[in-house]
Amino acid sequence: MRAVVQRVKSSEVTVQNKKIASIDSGLLILLGIGREDDEADIDYLINKIINLRIFEDVEGKMNLSALDLNKSIMVVSQFTLYGDCKKGRRPSFFNAAPPDRAEQLYDTFIEEIKKQNLVVATGEFQAMMDISLVNDGPVTLLIDSKKEF
């Protein structure tokens, strides 16, 4: 499982010109689900993400987490995080989970992160979405549950 985690001042998801979700200050998580992923990957990523010390303390140091500050979380499914561009010019998505399995794990990820008592907003699985955000910092991190990067 892979995530692009962005510290944001705000984020919004629009589907067919209709805003379906938004958050103020918090984290935008673009979530890619791989063919070999399971619930252990969900547990690893949620624990890592909500405890990342990427928010500034009173001294201006990145020393506080989303959990510490009760920040909002936006989760958006992003199968293209498993795009392999090593050969040719068209990405291969072979390593991405099939849609039915990906949706199941995506839904489980959302349910598990909601158990942390944080405000959670989501995109719409398999929809064409417009994602807008104001990146705070900018702070953008890549996390892989298999620790490939």
N, CA, C and O atoms as a GROMACS GRO file, in nm:
protein
  596
    1MET      N    1   0.086  -0.116   0.000
    1MET     CA    2   0.000   0.000   0.000
    1MET      C    3   0.091   0.122   0.000
    1MET      O    4   0.191   0.127   0.071
    2ARG      N    5   0.053   0.219  -0.080
    2ARG     CA    6   0.133   0.340  -0.094
    2ARG      C    7   0.047   0.462  -0.065
    2ARG      O    8  -0.073   0.465  -0.093
    3ALA      N    9   0.112   0.562  -0.009
    3ALA     CA   10   0.040   0.686   0.018
    3ALA      C   11   0.130   0.806  -0.014
    3ALA      O   12   0.249   0.806   0.016
    4VAL      N   13   0.068   0.904  -0.074
    4VAL     CA   14   0.127   1.037  -0.083
    4VAL      C   15   0.053   1.117   0.023
    4VAL      O   16  -0.068   1.133   0.016
    5VAL      N   17   0.128   1.167   0.120
    5VAL     CA   18   0.069   1.239   0.232
    5VAL      C   19   0.110   1.386   0.220
    5VAL      O   20   0.229   1.418   0.216
    6GLN      N   21   0.010   1.472   0.214
    6GLN     CA   22   0.038   1.614   0.202
    6GLN      C   23  -0.024   1.689   0.320
    6GLN      O   24  -0.142   1.672   0.351
    7ARG      N   25   0.058   1.771   0.383
    7ARG     CA   26   0.006   1.859   0.487
    7ARG      C   27  -0.063   1.974   0.415
    7ARG      O   28  -0.002   2.042   0.332
    8VAL      N   29  -0.190   1.995   0.447
    8VAL     CA   30  -0.267   2.095   0.372
    8VAL      C   31  -0.332   2.197   0.465
    8VAL      O   32  -0.363   2.169   0.581
    9LYS      N   33  -0.351   2.316   0.410
    9LYS     CA   34  -0.432   2.417   0.478
    9LYS      C   35  -0.578   2.393   0.447
    9LYS      O   36  -0.666   2.427   0.527
   10SER      N   37  -0.605   2.333   0.330
   10SER     CA   38  -0.740   2.294   0.291
   10SER      C   39  -0.731   2.199   0.173
   10SER      O   40  -0.632   2.196   0.100
   11SER      N   41  -0.837   2.121   0.155
   11SER     CA   42  -0.847   2.030   0.041
   11SER      C   43  -0.994   2.007   0.011
   11SER      O   44  -1.080   2.012   0.099
   12GLU      N   45  -1.021   1.981  -0.117
   12GLU     CA   46  -1.159   1.964  -0.162
   12GLU      C   47  -1.164   1.864  -0.276
   12GLU      O   48  -1.074   1.860  -0.361
   13VAL      N   49  -1.269   1.782  -0.279
   13VAL     CA   50  -1.291   1.686  -0.387
   13VAL      C   51  -1.420   1.723  -0.458
   13VAL      O   52  -1.524   1.744  -0.396
   14THR      N   53  -1.410   1.729  -0.591
   14THR     CA   54  -1.526   1.759  -0.674
   14THR      C   55  -1.545   1.645  -0.774
   14THR      O   56  -1.449   1.600  -0.836
   15VAL      N   57  -1.668   1.599  -0.789
   15VAL     CA   58  -1.705   1.498  -0.888
   15VAL      C   59  -1.818   1.556  -0.973
   15VAL      O   60  -1.921   1.597  -0.920
   16GLN      N   61  -1.798   1.560  -1.104
   16GLN     CA   62  -1.896   1.615  -1.197
   16GLN      C   63  -1.943   1.754  -1.154
   16GLN      O   64  -2.063   1.782  -1.148
   17ASN      N   65  -1.846   1.838  -1.124
   17ASN     CA   66  -1.870   1.978  -1.084
   17ASN      C   67  -1.947   1.995  -0.954
   17ASN      O   68  -2.000   2.103  -0.927
   18LYS      N   69  -1.952   1.890  -0.872
   18LYS     CA   70  -2.020   1.899  -0.742
   18LYS      C   71  -1.920   1.866  -0.632
   18LYS      O   72  -1.858   1.759  -0.633
   19LYS      N   73  -1.905   1.959  -0.536
   19LYS     CA   74  -1.816   1.934  -0.423
   19LYS      C   75  -1.875   1.823  -0.337
   19LYS      O   76  -1.988   1.833  -0.290
   20ILE      N   77  -1.795   1.715  -0.318
   20ILE     CA   78  -1.846   1.603  -0.237
   20ILE      C   79  -1.779   1.595  -0.100
   20ILE      O   80  -1.831   1.530  -0.010
   21ALA      N   81  -1.664   1.660  -0.085
   21ALA     CA   82  -1.594   1.655   0.044
   21ALA      C   83  -1.493   1.769   0.052
   21ALA      O   84  -1.441   1.816  -0.049
   22SER      N   85  -1.467   1.812   0.175
   22SER     CA   86  -1.364   1.913   0.196
   22SER      C   87  -1.315   1.905   0.340
   22SER      O   88  -1.386   1.860   0.430
   23ILE      N   89  -1.193   1.951   0.360
   23ILE     CA   90  -1.136   1.964   0.494
   23ILE      C   91  -1.063   2.096   0.503
   23ILE      O   92  -1.024   2.155   0.402
   24ASP      N   93  -1.045   2.141   0.625
   24ASP     CA   94  -0.957   2.254   0.649
   24ASP      C   95  -0.820   2.196   0.682
   24ASP      O   96  -0.783   2.093   0.626
   25SER      N   97  -0.746   2.256   0.768
   25SER     CA   98  -0.610   2.215   0.802
   25SER      C   99  -0.603   2.067   0.840
   25SER      O  100  -0.679   2.019   0.925
   26GLY      N  101  -0.511   1.995   0.777
   26GLY     CA  102  -0.495   1.853   0.806
   26GLY      C  103  -0.408   1.783   0.706
   26GLY      O  104  -0.308   1.838   0.659
   27LEU      N  105  -0.445   1.660   0.672
   27LEU     CA  106  -0.368   1.578   0.579
   27LEU      C  107  -0.455   1.531   0.464
   27LEU      O  108  -0.568   1.486   0.483
   28LEU      N  109  -0.400   1.541   0.344
   28LEU     CA  110  -0.458   1.479   0.226
   28LEU      C  111  -0.378   1.353   0.200
   28LEU      O  112  -0.256   1.359   0.183
   29ILE      N  113  -0.446   1.238   0.196
   29ILE     CA  114  -0.380   1.111   0.170
   29ILE      C  115  -0.429   1.058   0.036
   29ILE      O  116  -0.547   1.026   0.020
   30LEU      N  117  -0.338   1.050  -0.060
   30LEU     CA  118  -0.367   0.982  -0.186
   30LEU      C  119  -0.323   0.838  -0.164
   30LEU      O  120  -0.205   0.813  -0.141
   31LEU      N  121  -0.417   0.744  -0.170
   31LEU     CA  122  -0.393   0.606  -0.128
   31LEU      C  123  -0.395   0.511  -0.248
   31LEU      O  124  -0.495   0.500  -0.319
   32GLY      N  125  -0.283   0.442  -0.269
   32GLY     CA  126  -0.273   0.340  -0.372
   32GLY      C  127  -0.271   0.203  -0.309
   32GLY      O  128  -0.200   0.180  -0.210
   33ILE      N  129  -0.349   0.112  -0.364
   33ILE     CA  130  -0.360  -0.022  -0.306
   33ILE      C  131  -0.305  -0.123  -0.406
   33ILE      O  132  -0.348  -0.130  -0.521
   34GLY      N  133  -0.207  -0.201  -0.358
   34GLY     CA  134  -0.138  -0.296  -0.443
   34GLY      C  135  -0.201  -0.434  -0.442
   34GLY      O  136  -0.280  -0.468  -0.354
   35ARG      N  137  -0.164  -0.511  -0.540
   35ARG     CA  138  -0.213  -0.647  -0.560
   35ARG      C  139  -0.191  -0.736  -0.438
   35ARG      O  140  -0.274  -0.824  -0.411
   36GLU      N  141  -0.082  -0.717  -0.365
   36GLU     CA  142  -0.047  -0.803  -0.252
   36GLU      C  143  -0.088  -0.746  -0.115
   36GLU      O  144  -0.055  -0.804  -0.012
   37ASP      N  145  -0.158  -0.634  -0.114
   37ASP     CA  146  -0.189  -0.568   0.012
   37ASP      C  147  -0.302  -0.636   0.088
   37ASP      O  148  -0.388  -0.702   0.032
   38ASP      N  149  -0.297  -0.617   0.222
   38ASP     CA  150  -0.399  -0.673   0.310
   38ASP      C  151  -0.417  -0.582   0.430
   38ASP      O  152  -0.367  -0.469   0.431
   39GLU      N  153  -0.488  -0.629   0.532
   39GLU     CA  154  -0.518  -0.548   0.650
   39GLU      C  155  -0.393  -0.505   0.727
   39GLU      O  156  -0.394  -0.399   0.790
   40ALA      N  157  -0.288  -0.584   0.723
   40ALA     CA  158  -0.164  -0.545   0.791
   40ALA      C  159  -0.106  -0.418   0.730
   40ALA      O  160  -0.048  -0.335   0.800
   41ASP      N  161  -0.121  -0.403   0.599
   41ASP     CA  162  -0.072  -0.282   0.532
   41ASP      C  163  -0.154  -0.161   0.577
   41ASP      O  164  -0.100  -0.052   0.594
   42ILE      N  165  -0.284  -0.181   0.596
   42ILE     CA  166  -0.370  -0.073   0.645
   42ILE      C  167  -0.324  -0.030   0.784
   42ILE      O  168  -0.306   0.090   0.808
   43ASP      N  169  -0.306  -0.125   0.874
   43ASP     CA  170  -0.263  -0.092   1.010
   43ASP      C  171  -0.132  -0.016   1.011
   43ASP      O  172  -0.117   0.083   1.082
   44TYR      N  173  -0.036  -0.063   0.930
   44TYR     CA  174   0.095   0.003   0.924
   44TYR      C  175   0.080   0.148   0.878
   44TYR      O  176   0.131   0.240   0.941
   45LEU      N  177   0.009   0.168   0.766
   45LEU     CA  178  -0.002   0.302   0.710
   45LEU      C  179  -0.077   0.397   0.802
   45LEU      O  180  -0.034   0.511   0.822
   46ILE      N  181  -0.187   0.353   0.858
   46ILE     CA  182  -0.263   0.442   0.947
   46ILE      C  183  -0.178   0.482   1.066
   46ILE      O  184  -0.171   0.601   1.100
   47ASN      N  185  -0.114   0.387   1.129
   47ASN     CA  186  -0.029   0.418   1.244
   47ASN      C  187   0.082   0.515   1.206
   47ASN      O  188   0.109   0.610   1.278
   48LYS      N  189   0.145   0.491   1.093
   48LYS     CA  190   0.255   0.577   1.048
   48LYS      C  191   0.203   0.718   1.018
   48LYS      O  192   0.261   0.817   1.064
   49ILE      N  193   0.096   0.728   0.943
   49ILE     CA  194   0.047   0.858   0.896
   49ILE      C  195  -0.005   0.945   1.011
   49ILE      O  196   0.034   1.061   1.022
   50ILE      N  197  -0.092   0.891   1.095
   50ILE     CA  198  -0.152   0.977   1.198
   50ILE      C  199  -0.052   1.018   1.306
   50ILE      O  200  -0.076   1.114   1.379
   51ASN      N  201   0.059   0.944   1.315
   51ASN     CA  202   0.161   0.977   1.414
   51ASN      C  203   0.283   1.049   1.357
   51ASN      O  204   0.377   1.081   1.431
   52LEU      N  205   0.282   1.076   1.226
   52LEU     CA  206   0.394   1.151   1.166
   52LEU      C  207   0.401   1.289   1.229
   52LEU      O  208   0.302   1.362   1.235
   53ARG      N  209   0.518   1.323   1.276
   53ARG     CA  210   0.536   1.455   1.340
   53ARG      C  211   0.573   1.556   1.233
   53ARG      O  212   0.691   1.589   1.214
   54ILE      N  213   0.472   1.605   1.163
   54ILE     CA  214   0.495   1.697   1.051
   54ILE      C  215   0.424   1.830   1.067
   54ILE      O  216   0.421   1.911   0.974
   55PHE      N  217   0.366   1.853   1.184
   55PHE     CA  218   0.305   1.982   1.214
   55PHE      C  219   0.395   2.055   1.314
   55PHE      O  220   0.456   1.993   1.402
   56GLU      N  221   0.401   2.186   1.299
   56GLU     CA  222   0.493   2.264   1.381
   56GLU      C  223   0.442   2.284   1.523
   56GLU      O  224   0.323   2.302   1.547
   57ASP      N  225   0.538   2.281   1.616
   57ASP     CA  226   0.508   2.314   1.755
   57ASP      C  227   0.526   2.464   1.775
   57ASP      O  228   0.546   2.536   1.677
   58VAL      N  229   0.519   2.511   1.899
   58VAL     CA  230   0.530   2.655   1.926
   58VAL      C  231   0.668   2.712   1.891
   58VAL      O  232   0.683   2.833   1.875
   59GLU      N  233   0.766   2.626   1.879
   59GLU     CA  234   0.901   2.670   1.842
   59GLU      C  235   0.926   2.662   1.692
   59GLU      O  236   1.036   2.690   1.645
   60GLY      N  237   0.824   2.623   1.615
   60GLY     CA  238   0.838   2.616   1.471
   60GLY      C  239   0.901   2.488   1.420
   60GLY      O  240   0.933   2.478   1.301
   61LYS      N  241   0.919   2.389   1.506
   61LYS     CA  242   0.976   2.261   1.464
   61LYS      C  243   0.866   2.163   1.431
   61LYS      O  244   0.762   2.161   1.496
   62MET      N  245   0.888   2.082   1.328
   62MET     CA  246   0.791   1.977   1.296
   62MET      C  247   0.802   1.871   1.405
   62MET      O  248   0.890   1.786   1.403
   63ASN      N  249   0.711   1.880   1.499
   63ASN     CA  250   0.721   1.797   1.620
   63ASN      C  251   0.586   1.741   1.665
   63ASN      O  252   0.578   1.668   1.764
   64LEU      N  253   0.478   1.776   1.592
   64LEU     CA  254   0.345   1.733   1.633
   64LEU      C  255   0.276   1.656   1.520
   64LEU      O  256   0.303   1.681   1.402
   65SER      N  257   0.189   1.564   1.557
   65SER     CA  258   0.121   1.480   1.458
   65SER      C  259  -0.024   1.526   1.438
   65SER      O  260  -0.075   1.609   1.512
   66ALA      N  261  -0.087   1.469   1.336
   66ALA     CA  262  -0.229   1.493   1.313
   66ALA      C  263  -0.310   1.448   1.435
   66ALA      O  264  -0.408   1.512   1.473
   67LEU      N  265  -0.268   1.338   1.494
   67LEU     CA  266  -0.337   1.287   1.613
   67LEU      C  267  -0.321   1.382   1.731
   67LEU      O  268  -0.416   1.408   1.805
   68ASP      N  269  -0.198   1.435   1.749
   68ASP     CA  270  -0.173   1.530   1.858
   68ASP      C  271  -0.264   1.652   1.848
   68ASP      O  272  -0.314   1.704   1.948
   69LEU      N  273  -0.284   1.698   1.725
   69LEU     CA  274  -0.356   1.824   1.702
   69LEU      C  275  -0.501   1.804   1.657
   69LEU      O  276  -0.570   1.902   1.628
   70ASN      N  277  -0.546   1.680   1.652
   70ASN     CA  278  -0.683   1.649   1.610
   70ASN      C  279  -0.714   1.709   1.472
   70ASN      O  280  -0.816   1.774   1.453
   71LYS      N  281  -0.624   1.686   1.377
   71LYS     CA  282  -0.636   1.739   1.242
   71LYS      C  283  -0.732   1.654   1.158
   71LYS      O  284  -0.751   1.536   1.186
   72SER      N  285  -0.790   1.716   1.058
   72SER     CA  286  -0.878   1.645   0.965
   72SER      C  287  -0.795   1.565   0.865
   72SER      O  288  -0.679   1.597   0.837
   73ILE      N  289  -0.857   1.461   0.811
   73ILE     CA  290  -0.792   1.373   0.714
   73ILE      C  291  -0.883   1.360   0.593
   73ILE      O  292  -1.003   1.338   0.606
   74MET      N  293  -0.824   1.374   0.474
   74MET     CA  294  -0.896   1.348   0.348
   74MET      C  295  -0.827   1.229   0.283
   74MET      O  296  -0.705   1.232   0.262
   75VAL      N  297  -0.904   1.125   0.250
   75VAL     CA  298  -0.849   1.005   0.187
   75VAL      C  299  -0.908   0.992   0.047
   75VAL      O  300  -1.030   0.991   0.029
   76VAL      N  301  -0.819   0.982  -0.053
   76VAL     CA  302  -0.860   0.971  -0.192
   76VAL      C  303  -0.790   0.851  -0.254
   76VAL      O  304  -0.667   0.840  -0.248
   77SER      N  305  -0.868   0.761  -0.313
   77SER     CA  306  -0.811   0.644  -0.380
   77SER      C  307  -0.732   0.689  -0.503
   77SER      O  308  -0.778   0.775  -0.578
   78GLN      N  309  -0.613   0.630  -0.522
   78GLN     CA  310  -0.524   0.673  -0.630
   78GLN      C  311  -0.447   0.552  -0.684
   78GLN      O  312  -0.330   0.533  -0.650
   79PHE      N  313  -0.512   0.470  -0.767
   79PHE     CA  314  -0.448   0.349  -0.817
   79PHE      C  315  -0.323   0.379  -0.899
   79PHE      O  316  -0.236   0.292  -0.913
   80THR      N  317  -0.313   0.501  -0.954
   80THR     CA  318  -0.197   0.534  -1.038
   80THR      C  319  -0.067   0.539  -0.958
   80THR      O  320   0.041   0.549  -1.018
   81LEU      N  321  -0.073   0.533  -0.826
   81LEU     CA  322   0.050   0.524  -0.747
   81LEU      C  323   0.124   0.394  -0.774
   81LEU      O  324   0.241   0.380  -0.741
   82TYR      N  325   0.054   0.297  -0.833
   82TYR     CA  326   0.117   0.170  -0.872
   82TYR      C  327   0.149   0.166  -1.020
   82TYR      O  328   0.176   0.059  -1.074
   83GLY      N  329   0.148   0.280  -1.086
   83GLY     CA  330   0.188   0.287  -1.226
   83GLY      C  331   0.336   0.260  -1.242
   83GLY      O  332   0.419   0.325  -1.177
   84ASP      N  333   0.371   0.165  -1.327
   84ASP     CA  334   0.510   0.131  -1.354
   84ASP      C  335   0.547   0.191  -1.490
   84ASP      O  336   0.490   0.154  -1.592
   85CYS      N  337   0.642   0.283  -1.488
   85CYS     CA  338   0.681   0.355  -1.610
   85CYS      C  339   0.819   0.314  -1.660
   85CYS      O  340   0.881   0.385  -1.739
   86LYS      N  341   0.867   0.198  -1.615
   86LYS     CA  342   1.002   0.155  -1.652
   86LYS      C  343   1.016   0.123  -1.800
   86LYS      O  344   1.120   0.152  -1.860
   87LYS      N  345   0.913   0.066  -1.860
   87LYS     CA  346   0.919   0.027  -2.001
   87LYS      C  347   0.819   0.108  -2.081
   87LYS      O  348   0.707   0.132  -2.037
   88GLY      N  349   0.860   0.150  -2.197
   88GLY     CA  350   0.770   0.220  -2.287
   88GLY      C  351   0.723   0.353  -2.233
   88GLY      O  352   0.785   0.411  -2.144
   89ARG      N  353   0.613   0.399  -2.288
   89ARG     CA  354   0.562   0.531  -2.252
   89ARG      C  355   0.424   0.527  -2.189
   89ARG      O  356   0.372   0.629  -2.145
   90ARG      N  357   0.364   0.408  -2.186
   90ARG     CA  358   0.234   0.393  -2.121
   90ARG      C  359   0.255   0.318  -1.990
   90ARG      O  360   0.311   0.208  -1.991
   91PRO      N  361   0.212   0.376  -1.879
   91PRO     CA  362   0.231   0.306  -1.750
   91PRO      C  363   0.157   0.173  -1.747
   91PRO      O  364   0.049   0.158  -1.804
   92SER      N  365   0.218   0.077  -1.680
   92SER     CA  366   0.152  -0.050  -1.653
   92SER      C  367   0.098  -0.044  -1.511
   92SER      O  368   0.166   0.002  -1.420
   93PHE      N  369  -0.025  -0.090  -1.494
   93PHE     CA  370  -0.087  -0.090  -1.362
   93PHE      C  371  -0.107  -0.232  -1.310
   93PHE      O  372  -0.196  -0.257  -1.228
   94PHE      N  373  -0.024  -0.324  -1.358
   94PHE     CA  374  -0.035  -0.463  -1.320
   94PHE      C  375  -0.027  -0.482  -1.168
   94PHE      O  376  -0.097  -0.567  -1.113
   95ASN      N  377   0.056  -0.404  -1.101
   95ASN     CA  378   0.076  -0.421  -0.957
   95ASN      C  379  -0.033  -0.357  -0.871
   95ASN      O  380  -0.033  -0.374  -0.749
   96ALA      N  381  -0.124  -0.284  -0.933
   96ALA     CA  382  -0.238  -0.227  -0.859
   96ALA      C  383  -0.338  -0.339  -0.831
   96ALA      O  384  -0.354  -0.431  -0.911
   97ALA      N  385  -0.404  -0.329  -0.717
   97ALA     CA  386  -0.506  -0.429  -0.682
   97ALA      C  387  -0.623  -0.420  -0.780
   97ALA      O  388  -0.655  -0.311  -0.828
   98PRO      N  389  -0.687  -0.533  -0.811
   98PRO     CA  390  -0.809  -0.528  -0.893
   98PRO      C  391  -0.914  -0.441  -0.823
   98PRO      O  392  -0.916  -0.433  -0.700
   99PRO      N  393  -1.000  -0.376  -0.901
   99PRO     CA  394  -1.094  -0.279  -0.841
   99PRO      C  395  -1.177  -0.331  -0.725
   99PRO      O  396  -1.194  -0.259  -0.626
  100ASP      N  397  -1.229  -0.453  -0.732
  100ASP     CA  398  -1.313  -0.502  -0.623
  100ASP      C  399  -1.234  -0.518  -0.494
  100ASP      O  400  -1.283  -0.482  -0.386
  101ARG      N  401  -1.113  -0.571  -0.503
  101ARG     CA  402  -1.027  -0.586  -0.385
  101ARG      C  403  -0.981  -0.448  -0.335
  101ARG      O  404  -0.978  -0.424  -0.214
  102ALA      N  405  -0.945  -0.360  -0.426
  102ALA     CA  406  -0.900  -0.226  -0.387
  102ALA      C  407  -1.010  -0.151  -0.314
  102ALA      O  408  -0.984  -0.084  -0.214
  103GLU      N  409  -1.132  -0.161  -0.363
  103GLU     CA  410  -1.243  -0.091  -0.297
  103GLU      C  411  -1.266  -0.145  -0.157
  103GLU      O  412  -1.292  -0.069  -0.064
  104GLN      N  413  -1.257  -0.276  -0.142
  104GLN     CA  414  -1.274  -0.337  -0.009
  104GLN      C  415  -1.168  -0.284   0.088
  104GLN      O  416  -1.201  -0.247   0.201
  105LEU      N  417  -1.042  -0.282   0.045
  105LEU     CA  418  -0.935  -0.234   0.134
  105LEU      C  419  -0.943  -0.083   0.156
  105LEU      O  420  -0.913  -0.035   0.265
  106TYR      N  421  -0.984  -0.009   0.055
  106TYR     CA  422  -1.003   0.136   0.069
  106TYR      C  423  -1.110   0.164   0.175
  106TYR      O  424  -1.091   0.248   0.263
  107ASP      N  425  -1.223   0.094   0.165
  107ASP     CA  426  -1.330   0.111   0.263
  107ASP      C  427  -1.284   0.073   0.404
  107ASP      O  428  -1.318   0.140   0.501
  108THR      N  429  -1.206  -0.034   0.414
  108THR     CA  430  -1.154  -0.076   0.545
  108THR      C  431  -1.058   0.029   0.599
  108THR      O  432  -1.061   0.061   0.718
  109PHE      N  433  -0.972   0.084   0.513
  109PHE     CA  434  -0.879   0.190   0.554
  109PHE      C  435  -0.958   0.306   0.614
  109PHE      O  436  -0.922   0.358   0.720
  110ILE      N  437  -1.063   0.347   0.546
  110ILE     CA  438  -1.144   0.460   0.593
  110ILE      C  439  -1.209   0.429   0.728
  110ILE      O  440  -1.207   0.511   0.819
  111GLU      N  441  -1.266   0.311   0.740
  111GLU     CA  442  -1.330   0.273   0.866
  111GLU      C  443  -1.229   0.269   0.981
  111GLU      O  444  -1.259   0.311   1.092
  112GLU      N  445  -1.111   0.218   0.954
  112GLU     CA  446  -1.008   0.208   1.058
  112GLU      C  447  -0.954   0.346   1.098
  112GLU      O  448  -0.930   0.370   1.216
  113ILE      N  449  -0.936   0.434   1.002
  113ILE     CA  450  -0.884   0.566   1.037
  113ILE      C  451  -0.990   0.647   1.112
  113ILE      O  452  -0.956   0.731   1.195
  114LYS      N  453  -1.118   0.623   1.084
  114LYS     CA  454  -1.225   0.690   1.159
  114LYS      C  455  -1.224   0.651   1.306
  114LYS      O  456  -1.268   0.727   1.391
  115LYS      N  457  -1.173   0.533   1.336
  115LYS     CA  458  -1.166   0.488   1.475
  115LYS      C  459  -1.068   0.570   1.558
  115LYS      O  460  -1.065   0.558   1.680
  116GLN      N  461  -0.988   0.654   1.493
  116GLN     CA  462  -0.892   0.739   1.563
  116GLN      C  463  -0.957   0.869   1.611
  116GLN      O  464  -0.890   0.956   1.666
  117ASN      N  465  -1.089   0.882   1.591
  117ASN     CA  466  -1.165   1.000   1.634
  117ASN      C  467  -1.118   1.128   1.568
  117ASN      O  468  -1.121   1.236   1.628
  118LEU      N  469  -1.074   1.116   1.442
  118LEU     CA  470  -1.040   1.232   1.362
  118LEU      C  471  -1.151   1.254   1.259
  118LEU      O  472  -1.219   1.160   1.220
  119VAL      N  473  -1.168   1.378   1.217
  119VAL     CA  474  -1.262   1.406   1.110
  119VAL      C  475  -1.203   1.348   0.982
  119VAL      O  476  -1.090   1.379   0.946
  120VAL      N  477  -1.281   1.264   0.913
  120VAL     CA  478  -1.233   1.198   0.791
  120VAL      C  479  -1.330   1.228   0.678
  120VAL      O  480  -1.450   1.207   0.689
  121ALA      N  481  -1.274   1.278   0.568
  121ALA     CA  482  -1.350   1.301   0.445
  121ALA      C  483  -1.289   1.212   0.338
  121ALA      O  484  -1.174   1.172   0.348
  122THR      N  485  -1.367   1.182   0.234
  122THR     CA  486  -1.317   1.090   0.131
  122THR      C  487  -1.354   1.137  -0.008
  122THR      O  488  -1.445   1.216  -0.030
  123GLY      N  489  -1.278   1.083  -0.102
  123GLY     CA  490  -1.314   1.096  -0.242
  123GLY      C  491  -1.417   0.989  -0.274
  123GLY      O  492  -1.471   0.924  -0.184
  124GLU      N  493  -1.444   0.970  -0.403
  124GLU     CA  494  -1.538   0.868  -0.448
  124GLU      C  495  -1.461   0.763  -0.526
  124GLU      O  496  -1.398   0.794  -0.627
  125PHE      N  497  -1.466   0.640  -0.481
  125PHE     CA  498  -1.388   0.532  -0.542
  125PHE      C  499  -1.425   0.517  -0.690
  125PHE      O  500  -1.543   0.514  -0.725
  126GLN      N  501  -1.325   0.507  -0.775
  126GLN     CA  502  -1.334   0.488  -0.920
  126GLN      C  503  -1.402   0.603  -0.995
  126GLN      O  504  -1.441   0.586  -1.110
  127ALA      N  505  -1.417   0.716  -0.932
  127ALA     CA  506  -1.475   0.831  -1.002
  127ALA      C  507  -1.364   0.920  -1.056
  127ALA      O  508  -1.253   0.921  -1.004
  128MET      N  509  -1.395   0.993  -1.162
  128MET     CA  510  -1.306   1.098  -1.209
  128MET      C  511  -1.326   1.215  -1.113
  128MET      O  512  -1.435   1.271  -1.104
  129MET      N  513  -1.221   1.251  -1.043
  129MET     CA  514  -1.231   1.354  -0.940
  129MET      C  515  -1.137   1.470  -0.971
  129MET      O  516  -1.031   1.453  -1.031
  130ASP      N  517  -1.178   1.587  -0.930
  130ASP     CA  518  -1.091   1.703  -0.926
  130ASP      C  519  -1.055   1.724  -0.780
  130ASP      O  520  -1.143   1.740  -0.695
  131ILE      N  521  -0.926   1.723  -0.751
  131ILE     CA  522  -0.878   1.742  -0.615
  131ILE      C  523  -0.808   1.877  -0.610
  131ILE      O  524  -0.713   1.902  -0.684
  132SER      N  525  -0.855   1.963  -0.522
  132SER     CA  526  -0.786   2.090  -0.503
  132SER      C  527  -0.730   2.092  -0.362
  132SER      O  528  -0.788   2.035  -0.270
  133LEU      N  529  -0.616   2.159  -0.348
  133LEU     CA  530  -0.554   2.166  -0.217
  133LEU      C  531  -0.465   2.287  -0.208
  133LEU      O  532  -0.415   2.339  -0.308
  134VAL      N  533  -0.446   2.330  -0.086
  134VAL     CA  534  -0.345   2.430  -0.056
  134VAL      C  535  -0.244   2.357   0.030
  134VAL      O  536  -0.268   2.333   0.149
  135ASN      N  537  -0.130   2.322  -0.031
  135ASN     CA  538  -0.027   2.248   0.040
  135ASN      C  539   0.040   2.342   0.139
  135ASN      O  540   0.079   2.453   0.103
  136ASP      N  541   0.052   2.299   0.261
  136ASP     CA  542   0.108   2.379   0.371
  136ASP      C  543   0.254   2.345   0.386
  136ASP      O  544   0.289   2.236   0.434
  137GLY      N  545   0.340   2.436   0.348
  137GLY     CA  546   0.483   2.414   0.365
  137GLY      C  547   0.564   2.451   0.242
  137GLY      O  548   0.631   2.555   0.244
  138PRO      N  549   0.562   2.374   0.138
  138PRO     CA  550   0.487   2.251   0.116
  138PRO      C  551   0.550   2.132   0.188
  138PRO      O  552   0.672   2.119   0.196
  139VAL      N  553   0.465   2.046   0.240
  139VAL     CA  554   0.509   1.920   0.302
  139VAL      C  555   0.438   1.807   0.228
  139VAL      O  556   0.316   1.797   0.231
  140THR      N  557   0.517   1.723   0.162
  140THR     CA  558   0.466   1.608   0.088
  140THR      C  559   0.558   1.491   0.113
  140THR      O  560   0.680   1.501   0.094
  141LEU      N  561   0.500   1.379   0.158
  141LEU     CA  562   0.579   1.260   0.191
  141LEU      C  563   0.524   1.138   0.118
  141LEU      O  564   0.404   1.127   0.094
  142LEU      N  565   0.614   1.046   0.084
  142LEU     CA  566   0.577   0.920   0.023
  142LEU      C  567   0.598   0.809   0.125
  142LEU      O  568   0.704   0.801   0.187
  143ILE      N  569   0.496   0.725   0.141
  143ILE     CA  570   0.506   0.615   0.238
  143ILE      C  571   0.460   0.487   0.168
  143ILE      O  572   0.359   0.487   0.098
  144ASP      N  573   0.535   0.380   0.187
  144ASP     CA  574   0.503   0.250   0.129
  144ASP      C  575   0.503   0.146   0.240
  144ASP      O  576   0.602   0.134   0.314
  145SER      N  577   0.394   0.072   0.253
  145SER     CA  578   0.384  -0.025   0.362
  145SER      C  579   0.483  -0.141   0.348
  145SER      O  580   0.516  -0.209   0.445
  146LYS      N  581   0.531  -0.162   0.225
  146LYS     CA  582   0.632  -0.267   0.202
  146LYS      C  583   0.774  -0.210   0.216
  146LYS      O  584   0.873  -0.281   0.199
  147LYS      N  585   0.780  -0.081   0.248
  147LYS     CA  586   0.905  -0.007   0.269
  147LYS      C  587   0.998  -0.014   0.148
  147LYS      O  588   1.119  -0.029   0.161
  148GLU      N  589   0.937  -0.004   0.028
  148GLU     CA  590   1.014  -0.005  -0.096
  148GLU      C  591   1.077   0.132  -0.122
  148GLU      O  592   1.170   0.142  -0.201
  149PHE      N  593   1.027   0.234  -0.057
  149PHE     CA  594   1.090   0.367  -0.065
  149PHE      C  595   1.060   0.442   0.060
  149PHE      O  596   1.103   0.557   0.075
   0.00000   0.00000   0.00000
